Amino acid sequence: MKEHHLSIWFIIGVQLVIMGVIILAASIYGLFFPPENPVLFENLHPGIYEGIALLLLGLVYAIKFRPGSGKE
């Protein structure tokens, strides 16, 4: 019987994608409905950059270490 292993890096990649989507969505929502008392440097929209970075990094890990790719 052939064993199937799921790489921990694939799971981390999927988690990064999920967190990136959540942070990016919340930041885009904040553009249209800004908070009453914004925090310092909110005008630079760091959540959008962080969300995009996590999303891209997660996609790299999820694609590179996907099940059946032959990598561990």
TATA-V107520 format. One line per field, one symbol per residue. ss: DSSP state (H for helix, E for strand, L for the rest). psi: psi as a letter, one per 30 degrees, with the letter a starting at -180 (. if undefined). burial: I if it has 16 or more other ideal C-beta (glycine too) atoms within 10 Angstrom, else O. A space follows every 50 residues. Layout:
ss->???
psi->???
burial->???
This chain:
ss->LLLLLLLHHHHHHHHHHHHHHHHHHHHHHHHHLLLLLLLLLHHHLHHHHH HHHHHHHHHHHHHHLLLLLLLL
psi->kkkkkjkfeeeeeeeeeeeeeeeeeeeeefefilleillkgfffhfeeee eeeeeeeeeeeeeeglkgfgl.
burial->OOOOOOIOIIOOIIOIIOOIOOIIOOIOOOOOOOOOOOOOOOOOOOIIOO IOOIIOOIOOIIOOIIOOOOOO
